[in-house]
């Protein structure tokens, strides 16, 4: 089979399309024929060797994929050959024609969701669910600001929050991104390239501030976020690329809080809750992964460059 292999940590150029043996499932494992693999920012951090999780070399990247069960190992009861699934982590990596996964790492992909959409389920929608339900404990009567709403996690958060009944604000940095965020359910959108856009957000709340901020780039925005939250407001840090200085008095005055998490640190109970919610939302059309671009598997390096560029408007997937 063809697979992307990383033989050394470094820039996008270390992503090499190679021939590799097709793995065979052992006890409790399944083999998935990958039809699409999702590209996530954390894939790029892991590739550099600077991420908290550092895989042994060589390795194939990718936790998010979608395809069909090709074979099952002994003891597997939840799925069978021919089933459509999305992956939430894998054993051997999703940037490949085939990926080995544990039985509990694959989940039913509803018929109304394409494989490319399915490759954008786990990290984006799992993150959005955990941020809104588990971390912020959002209520329908509240207002949420999705800061960086046009990317994978952003669009997932907008769709989910709108379905939950929250008042949804979203920011983006291009007209295409702003149109996407509005189309996916935001009540109001704001251009975060515009000087003074934070004042516009505060004005839109009547001066009280927003209850929840989902923050994709804390090193740039966190200090400003603290001036936008309402009393008992919560900032949920989802993404960060460096150090940031804040004024804790902004939190003190508002009795606010900053919360943060990594998706790989969630509990088994939280993960089960997430998948139950996501599958229901995918089935009823509430959740609709937005695919911005499909690239051949061999263009993984290009995908790793583009996913970190400003102006995201949906999900980048690799197609073997």
C-alpha positions as CSV (number, residue, x, y, z in Angstrom):
1,X,0.0,0.0,0.0
2,X,1.0,3.6,-0.3
3,X,1.4,5.6,2.9
4,X,3.0,8.9,4.1
5,X,6.0,8.1,6.3
6,X,7.9,10.5,8.5
7,X,11.5,9.3,8.9
8,X,12.7,12.3,10.8
9,X,11.2,15.3,12.5
10,X,11.2,18.6,10.6
11,X,9.3,20.7,8.1
12,X,6.6,19.6,5.6
13,X,9.3,18.1,3.3
14,X,9.8,15.1,5.7
15,X,6.3,13.8,4.6
16,X,7.3,11.1,2.1
17,X,4.9,9.0,0.0
18,X,6.3,5.5,0.3
19,X,5.3,1.8,-0.3
20,X,4.6,0.1,3.0
21,X,3.3,-3.4,3.9
22,X,-0.5,-3.5,4.3
23,X,-1.1,-4.3,8.0
24,X,-3.2,-7.2,9.1
25,X,-5.6,-6.9,12.1
26,X,-4.9,-8.7,15.3
27,X,-7.3,-9.6,18.1
28,X,-9.6,-6.6,18.8
29,X,-8.4,-4.7,15.7
30,X,-9.8,-3.7,12.3
31,X,-8.3,-2.8,9.0
32,X,-9.9,0.3,7.4
33,X,-9.6,1.0,3.7
34,X,-9.1,4.8,3.9
35,X,-11.1,6.8,1.4
36,X,-10.1,10.2,3.0
37,X,-7.8,11.4,5.8
38,X,-8.3,14.6,7.7
39,X,-5.4,17.1,8.2
40,X,-5.3,18.8,11.6
41,X,-3.0,21.5,12.9
42,X,-1.7,19.2,15.6
43,X,-0.5,16.8,12.8
44,X,1.9,19.6,11.8
45,X,3.1,20.2,15.4
46,X,3.7,16.4,15.9
47,X,5.7,16.3,12.6
48,X,8.2,18.9,13.9
49,X,8.9,16.8,17.0
50,X,7.9,19.7,19.4
51,X,4.4,18.5,20.3
52,X,3.6,17.0,23.7
53,X,3.1,13.7,22.0
54,X,6.2,12.5,20.2
55,X,5.7,9.3,18.1
56,X,8.6,6.9,17.5
57,X,10.1,7.2,14.1
58,X,9.2,6.3,11.4
59,X,5.5,6.9,11.7
60,X,2.5,7.6,9.5
61,X,0.5,10.7,10.6
62,X,-3.3,11.0,11.0
63,X,-5.9,10.2,13.6
64,X,-8.9,11.2,11.5
65,X,-10.0,9.1,8.5
66,X,-13.1,7.7,6.9
67,X,-13.6,4.6,4.8
68,X,-14.8,1.0,4.9
69,X,-13.9,-1.9,7.1
70,X,-11.7,-4.2,5.0
71,X,-11.1,-6.9,7.6
72,X,-11.6,-7.6,11.3
73,X,-9.5,-9.5,13.8
74,X,-10.6,-12.0,16.4
75,X,-13.2,-10.9,18.9
76,X,-14.4,-7.9,17.0
77,X,-18.2,-7.6,17.3
78,X,-19.1,-3.9,16.8
79,X,-18.3,-3.7,13.0
80,X,-18.0,-6.0,10.1
81,X,-16.4,-6.0,6.6
82,X,-18.0,-3.4,4.4
83,X,-19.2,-1.1,7.1
84,X,-18.7,2.7,6.6
85,X,-16.8,4.2,9.5
86,X,-14.9,7.2,10.6
87,X,-11.8,6.9,12.8
88,X,-11.0,8.6,16.0
89,X,-7.3,7.8,16.4
90,X,-5.7,4.8,14.7
91,X,-2.9,2.3,15.4
92,X,-0.9,2.9,12.2
93,X,-1.9,6.3,11.0
94,X,-4.6,7.5,8.6
95,X,-2.4,9.1,5.9
96,X,-2.4,5.8,4.0
97,X,-4.5,3.6,1.8
98,X,-5.1,1.3,4.7
99,X,-5.0,1.9,8.5
100,X,-5.1,-0.4,11.4
101,X,-7.4,0.7,14.3
102,X,-8.7,-0.7,17.5
103,X,-12.3,-1.7,17.5
104,X,-13.2,1.2,19.8
105,X,-11.4,3.7,17.5
106,X,-13.9,3.3,14.6
107,X,-17.5,4.6,14.6
108,X,-20.5,4.4,12.2
109,X,-20.4,6.9,9.4
110,X,-24.1,7.8,8.5
111,X,-25.0,7.3,4.8
112,X,-25.7,11.0,4.4
113,X,-22.1,11.9,5.2
114,X,-19.4,11.5,2.5
115,X,-16.1,10.0,3.2
116,X,-14.4,13.3,2.8
117,X,-16.8,14.8,5.4
118,X,-16.2,11.8,7.6
119,X,-12.5,12.6,7.6
120,X,-13.3,15.9,9.3
121,X,-15.3,14.5,12.2
122,X,-13.2,13.4,15.1
123,X,-10.8,16.2,16.0
124,X,-12.9,19.2,14.8
125,X,-16.3,18.0,16.1
126,X,-14.9,16.2,19.1
127,X,-13.1,19.3,20.1
128,X,-16.2,21.5,19.6
129,X,-18.3,19.1,21.6
130,X,-15.9,18.9,24.5
131,X,-15.4,22.7,24.5
132,X,-19.1,23.5,24.5
133,X,-20.6,20.6,26.5
134,X,-17.9,19.4,28.9
135,X,-15.6,22.4,29.4
136,X,-17.8,25.5,29.1
137,X,-21.0,23.8,30.2
138,X,-22.9,26.0,27.8
139,X,-26.5,26.9,28.2
140,X,-29.0,27.8,25.4
141,X,-29.6,31.2,26.8
142,X,-25.9,32.2,26.5
143,X,-23.9,34.0,23.8
144,X,-20.8,32.3,22.4
145,X,-18.0,33.9,20.4
146,X,-16.1,31.5,18.1
147,X,-12.8,33.2,17.5
148,X,-11.5,31.8,14.3
149,X,-14.8,30.3,13.1
150,X,-14.0,29.4,9.5
151,X,-11.6,26.5,10.2
152,X,-12.5,22.9,10.9
153,X,-13.1,23.3,14.7
154,X,-14.7,26.7,14.1
155,X,-17.4,25.6,11.7
156,X,-18.1,22.6,13.9
157,X,-18.5,24.9,16.9
158,X,-20.8,27.3,15.0
159,X,-23.1,24.5,13.8
160,X,-23.2,22.9,17.3
161,X,-23.8,26.0,19.2
162,X,-26.5,27.2,16.9
163,X,-28.3,23.8,17.2
164,X,-28.0,24.1,21.0
165,X,-29.8,27.4,20.9
166,X,-27.0,29.8,21.8
167,X,-26.6,33.2,20.2
168,X,-23.5,32.6,18.0
169,X,-20.9,35.2,17.0
170,X,-18.0,34.2,14.8
171,X,-14.8,35.8,13.5
172,X,-12.9,35.2,10.3
173,X,-10.2,36.9,8.3
174,X,-11.5,36.8,4.7
175,X,-14.8,37.6,3.0
176,X,-15.0,33.9,2.0
177,X,-14.5,32.9,5.6
178,X,-17.1,35.3,6.9
179,X,-19.6,34.1,4.4
180,X,-19.0,30.5,5.4
181,X,-19.4,31.3,9.1
182,X,-22.7,33.1,8.5
183,X,-23.9,30.3,6.2
184,X,-23.1,27.7,8.9
185,X,-25.3,29.4,11.5
186,X,-23.6,32.4,13.1
187,X,-26.0,35.2,14.0
188,X,-23.3,37.8,13.5
189,X,-19.9,37.7,12.0
190,X,-16.8,40.0,12.6
191,X,-13.7,40.5,10.5
192,X,-10.8,40.0,12.9
193,X,-8.4,41.8,10.6
194,X,-10.4,45.0,11.1
195,X,-9.1,47.5,13.7
196,X,-11.5,47.8,16.6
197,X,-13.6,44.7,15.8
198,X,-13.6,43.8,19.5
199,X,-15.5,47.0,20.1
200,X,-18.1,45.9,17.5
201,X,-18.5,42.6,19.3
202,X,-19.0,44.3,22.7
203,X,-21.5,46.7,21.1
204,X,-23.4,43.7,19.7
205,X,-23.9,42.4,23.2
206,X,-25.3,45.7,24.5
207,X,-22.1,46.1,26.4
208,X,-22.5,43.1,28.7
209,X,-20.0,40.9,26.9
210,X,-20.1,37.3,25.7
211,X,-20.6,34.4,28.0
212,X,-18.2,32.0,26.3
213,X,-15.3,32.5,23.9
214,X,-13.9,29.5,22.0
215,X,-10.3,30.6,21.3
216,X,-8.3,29.0,18.4
217,X,-5.2,31.3,18.7
218,X,-4.7,32.2,22.3
219,X,-1.2,33.7,21.9
220,X,-2.7,36.4,19.7
221,X,-6.2,36.9,21.2
222,X,-6.3,35.9,24.9
223,X,-5.5,39.2,26.4
224,X,-8.2,40.9,24.3
225,X,-10.7,38.1,25.0
226,X,-10.6,38.9,28.8
227,X,-12.1,42.3,28.0
228,X,-14.9,40.8,26.0
229,X,-16.3,38.3,28.5
230,X,-19.4,39.0,30.6
231,X,-19.6,38.4,34.3
232,X,-18.8,34.7,35.0
233,X,-17.7,34.4,31.4
234,X,-15.4,31.6,30.3
235,X,-12.6,31.5,27.7
236,X,-12.0,28.0,26.4
237,X,-8.5,27.7,24.9
238,X,-8.5,25.3,22.0
239,X,-5.4,26.4,20.1
240,X,-2.2,28.2,21.0
241,X,1.1,28.8,19.3
242,X,3.2,30.7,21.8
243,X,3.4,32.6,25.1
244,X,1.0,35.4,26.0
245,X,0.8,38.0,28.7
246,X,-2.6,38.7,30.3
247,X,-3.9,41.1,32.9
248,X,-5.5,38.9,35.6
249,X,-7.5,41.9,36.9
250,X,-9.7,41.6,33.8
251,X,-10.7,38.1,35.0
252,X,-11.0,39.2,38.6
253,X,-13.4,42.1,37.8
254,X,-15.6,39.7,35.8
255,X,-15.3,36.7,38.0
256,X,-14.3,35.0,34.8
257,X,-12.2,31.9,34.0
258,X,-9.8,30.5,31.4
259,X,-10.1,26.8,30.7
260,X,-8.1,24.7,28.4
261,X,-7.8,21.1,27.3
262,X,-6.3,18.7,24.8
263,X,-8.6,16.2,23.1
264,X,-6.2,13.3,23.7
265,X,-6.5,14.0,27.4
266,X,-10.2,13.3,27.7
267,X,-11.7,10.4,29.7
268,X,-13.3,7.3,28.3
269,X,-16.7,8.4,29.6
270,X,-16.2,11.8,27.9
271,X,-15.2,10.2,24.6
272,X,-18.3,7.9,24.7
273,X,-20.5,10.9,25.3
274,X,-18.8,12.8,22.4
275,X,-19.4,10.0,19.9
276,X,-23.0,9.5,20.9
277,X,-23.7,13.2,20.3
278,X,-21.7,13.5,17.1
279,X,-23.3,10.5,15.4
280,X,-26.8,11.7,16.3
281,X,-25.9,15.2,14.9
282,X,-24.5,13.7,11.7
283,X,-27.5,11.5,11.2
284,X,-30.1,14.3,11.6
285,X,-28.1,16.9,9.6
286,X,-27.4,19.2,12.4
287,X,-23.7,18.6,12.0
288,X,-22.3,19.0,8.4
289,X,-18.5,18.9,8.0
290,X,-17.4,21.5,5.5
291,X,-14.7,20.2,3.1
292,X,-12.7,23.1,1.7
293,X,-10.2,21.1,-0.3
294,X,-9.4,17.5,-1.3
295,X,-5.7,16.8,-2.1
296,X,-4.0,13.6,-3.3
297,X,-2.3,11.7,-0.5
298,X,1.1,12.5,-2.1
299,X,0.5,16.2,-1.5
300,X,0.5,15.9,2.3
301,X,3.4,18.4,2.5
302,X,1.2,21.0,0.7
303,X,-1.7,20.3,3.0
304,X,0.6,20.8,6.1
305,X,1.6,24.2,4.7
306,X,-1.8,25.4,3.8
307,X,-3.6,24.4,7.0
308,X,-1.4,26.9,9.0
309,X,-2.0,29.7,6.6
310,X,-4.6,32.4,7.5
311,X,-7.9,32.5,5.8
312,X,-9.1,28.9,6.5
313,X,-12.5,28.1,5.1
314,X,-13.3,24.5,6.0
315,X,-11.4,21.2,6.2
316,X,-8.4,20.0,4.1
317,X,-8.5,16.2,3.4
318,X,-6.1,13.8,1.7
319,X,-7.5,11.3,-0.7
320,X,-5.4,8.1,-1.3
